[in-house]
Amino acid sequence: MAESVPSCPTVSAAEPPPGDRANAAAAAIAELRARFEEFDWYHTQELAPGIVTPGMFDLRGYVDHYGIPQDLSGMRVLEVGTFEGFWAFELERRGADVTAIDIDRIQQLDWPPRLRPSEDRQRGGAFALLAQARGSSVKRVGMSIYDANPEALGGRFDLVFCGSVLIHLRDPMLALERMAELCRGELILCEEYAKSFGLFRRPGGGAEFRGESPWSVWWVPTTRTWEAMVRCAGFESVRRHRTFKMRFRAAPGGVPHVVVHAAAAAKPGSIEPAE
Ligand SMILES: C[S@@+](CC[C@H](N)C(=O)[O-])C[C@H]1O[C@@H](n2cnc3c(N)ncnc32)[C@H](O)[C@@H]1O
């Protein structure tokens, strides 16, 4: 997940005047071509004919597995842990007004002490270039989900979308509670699940602890445990949408994932700003 990027703005998808948009996109594509090798790509995305980012995962074939409504027009959507923005751009393509959060520095990741790198680096540069190349209006905010709340992000969201983030967090329950507070509509969560662990069918479910794994994965719950965690965080109508294997783009094997859908609970004393 490392990214060798010199710098990036916190809110990166700046709005150029309409006349400048095409020029800005062309400049971003030229810069991407020049700096392609600088990035350790995570997402596989086609930006322009001949420019496809060689990500660790190619999610394009899995989009339908997540159960995202086709039309998100008029909806305020939050993506948690956007990385290079694959999902934020997809949500925007469906008509949503998208805010995407991610941390801005690699030291902000939840490293276990022995794996914490000595250096620090900026993150988000690839997102900024891709957003400009696409002419995207997604607002990327450099913020940990631990610190995210409706006051900081301009109110609650009709849809909160989170893919493959919680397994990398020391405290996935706190993150889920933050999402519950931020959500006034639906949650779509997709995470790796513990497949063989689940086969033992422990009555209370459970989670594998992988604290010092090379990918900085902390907890990998069973599917039932993910559902219980989402409910425990305050969501209602929790349902398993589907499971699937997310294959590596250029290596054998893959990672079992579960998609969980849930609804926000009614919130007393809502702090929604007036429309
Ligand atoms: C494995 S990538 C998943 C990217 C994308 N969400 C997807 O589904 O393909 C995990 C992302 O979570 C981000 N992340 C890690 N800790 C975070 C935190 N505390 N708050 C927000 N994002 C975080 C990482 O920076 C990274 O971009």
The ligand as an SDF file (V2000), in Angstrom:
LIG
                    3D

 27 29  0  0  0  0  0  0  0  0999 V2000
   -6.7000   -1.6370    1.0380 C   0  0  0  0  0  0  0  0  0  0  0  0
   -6.9980    0.0470    0.6960 S   0  0  0  0  0  0  0  0  0  0  0  0
   -8.6740    0.0000    0.1000 C   0  0  0  0  0  0  0  0  0  0  0  0
   -8.9430    1.0560   -0.9290 C   0  0  0  0  0  0  0  0  0  0  0  0
  -10.4170    1.1570   -1.3960 C   0  0  0  0  0  0  0  0  0  0  0  0
  -11.2860    1.5520   -0.3000 N   0  0  0  0  0  0  0  0  0  0  0  0
  -10.9150   -0.1200   -2.0180 C   0  0  0  0  0  0  0  0  0  0  0  0
  -11.9660   -0.6460   -1.6140 O   0  0  0  0  0  0  0  0  0  0  0  0
  -10.3060   -0.5970   -2.9630 O   0  0  0  0  0  0  0  0  0  0  0  0
   -7.1940    0.6950    2.3490 C   0  0  0  0  0  0  0  0  0  0  0  0
   -7.3010    2.1940    2.3930 C   0  0  0  0  0  0  0  0  0  0  0  0
   -7.6910    2.5880    3.7230 O   0  0  0  0  0  0  0  0  0  0  0  0
   -6.9660    3.7410    4.0720 C   0  0  0  0  0  0  0  0  0  0  0  0
   -6.9270    3.9070    5.5280 N   0  0  0  0  0  0  0  0  0  0  0  0
   -6.1290    3.2670    6.4160 C   0  0  0  0  0  0  0  0  0  0  0  0
   -6.3440    3.7200    7.6490 N   0  0  0  0  0  0  0  0  0  0  0  0
   -7.2970    4.6860    7.5520 C   0  0  0  0  0  0  0  0  0  0  0  0
   -7.9530    5.5160    8.4840 C   0  0  0  0  0  0  0  0  0  0  0  0
   -7.6750    5.4640    9.7850 N   0  0  0  0  0  0  0  0  0  0  0  0
   -8.8980    6.3650    8.0490 N   0  0  0  0  0  0  0  0  0  0  0  0
   -9.2140    6.4200    6.7220 C   0  0  0  0  0  0  0  0  0  0  0  0
   -8.6230    5.6480    5.7810 N   0  0  0  0  0  0  0  0  0  0  0  0
   -7.6800    4.7900    6.1880 C   0  0  0  0  0  0  0  0  0  0  0  0
   -5.6050    3.4870    3.4710 C   0  0  0  0  0  0  0  0  0  0  0  0
   -4.8480    4.6800    3.4060 O   0  0  0  0  0  0  0  0  0  0  0  0
   -5.9880    2.9260    2.1180 C   0  0  0  0  0  0  0  0  0  0  0  0
   -6.1980    3.9460    1.1980 O   0  0  0  0  0  0  0  0  0  0  0  0
  1  2  1  0
  2  3  1  0
  2 10  1  0
  3  4  1  0
  4  5  1  0
  5  6  1  0
  5  7  1  0
  7  8  2  0
  7  9  1  0
 10 11  1  0
 11 12  1  0
 11 26  1  0
 12 13  1  0
 13 14  1  0
 13 24  1  0
 14 15  1  0
 14 23  1  0
 15 16  2  0
 16 17  1  0
 17 18  1  0
 17 23  2  0
 18 19  1  0
 18 20  2  0
 20 21  1  0
 21 22  2  0
 22 23  1  0
 24 25  1  0
 24 26  1  0
 26 27  1  0
M  CHG  2   2   1   9  -1
M  END
$$$$
